[in-house]
Amino acid sequence: MTTNVAQAQACPECEEPVDLTDSARLNEILECAGCRSELEIVALNPTVLALAPEVEEDWGE
């Protein structure tokens, strides 16, 4: 199986290249192979990666 790699963006945490495919979607969560950080695609044109927000409990609030 082949993956169509559209481009690579630098991880905002460690600057390691993160490969993105042509099918990348807005708000998709990826993992950096270098530092294992969870990254979110926050924009597509141009593609911008940001650290994904931590899941927090809302305690019913």
Summary of the structure (lengths in Angstrom):
residues: 61
radius of gyration: 13.1
end to end distance: 45.3
largest distance: 45.3
contacts: 128
relative contact order: 0.24
helix: 0%
strand: 43%
